[in-house]
Amino acid sequence: MDNLVQNIGELARGAQRLAREAAQQYSAEVEAILKAQNRDLKCIERCLDSMLDFCFDDGMLELYKKLCRYYFAIDPEAAASYVCAYRDMWGEQ
């Protein structure tokens, strides 16, 4: 049983490391979208879709929210669907 707990802990630490790395990479992408005021829906949605898997991490969640807020000004209905997708996947936070 101790070995199982240890393995689960290692997996959790690995997932957190991966999420932090992803947040660093997506931070640059989100900032580029905002700075350029990119209105390419496919680009924004691809980014949000990819980020959603890592929203268990607080840093990624902040980036996700930031991009959703930006997207809301472009397409409120689509942005709301991404908020709902987050809630369905990760629950309220």
Secondary structure, 3 states (H helix, E strand, C coil): CHHHHHHHHHHHHHHHHHHHHHHHHHHHHHHHHHHHCCCCHHHHHHHHHHHHCCCCCHHHHHHHHHHHHHHHHHCHHHHHHHHHHHHHHHCCC
